Amino acid sequence: MPAENHPREERAARRWVMHSVGEEEFLFAGSHNAAQRAAMFYTLIGNCKLHGVNPVQWIEHIIRNIMATKCNDVPALYPQNYKSSM
C-alpha cells in the first residue's frame, strides 16, 4: 500500500514503529532488502493496531487462508476487513 495514498495508516504505522523499535535499529538491518522486508512487516503490524486487530490472530488467519484465496479476493484479507470476517 503506497504511503502517498494512505497517509493516515502510514503515520500510525510510523508512530508505532518508532515508539516500539526506535530509529537506531533500522540502521542495522543487515542489508537493504532486509530493511525493506522489516518495514513492510512493521507497516502490516501498525495497520493491525490502527484497525483494532490483534496482529498475531490476523497473521494466523492469513497463513490459514492465503492459499485458498483467489486474486480478486485478496482485499478480504486486509487487517481492516478482518473484523468483519471473524
Sequence and secondary structure as in RCSB ss.txt:
>XXXX:A:sequence
MPAENHPREERAARRWVMHSVGEEEFLFAGSHNAAQRAAMFYTLIGNCKLHGVNPVQWIEHIIRNIMATKCNDVP
ALYPQNYKSSM
>XXXX:A:secstr
  GGG HHHHHHHHHHHHHHT SGGGGGSSSHHHHHHHHHHHHHHHHHHHTT  HHHHHHHHHHHTTT  GGGGG
GGSHHHHGGG 
